Amino acid sequence: MILSCLRQGANVALCIQGNFTFFENPDLSPLAIEIERGGFDRVIMDLQSCHLIDSTGLGLIMQVHELLEENNLLLEIKNAEGQVAHMIHVAGFSGLLSDQSAA
């Protein structure tokens, strides 16, 4: 799993590639660094290249969401499809999905 964190104007793009699972759990320190730097109001988690998510991946989404809320920042999830979108819906995170994501 590859995680990249890129600034895009007033947003930060958090791109996840590969499997978002217990065995391939990401280091979220790049996001923590961006939060400390400030200057944005939303993190957009792009799951276009994420092929599989399990409960660990869902737990990490919850942790990211809580961290952002503590800092008055928003989380938006986009490009979730197939099994990934289904798991996000089942977990009750549908409200974070942008219009581009579908189960």
Helices and strands as residue ranges (DSSP letters): E 2-8, E 11-20, G 22-24, H 29-37, E 42-53, H 55-70, E 74-78, H 82-90, G 94-96
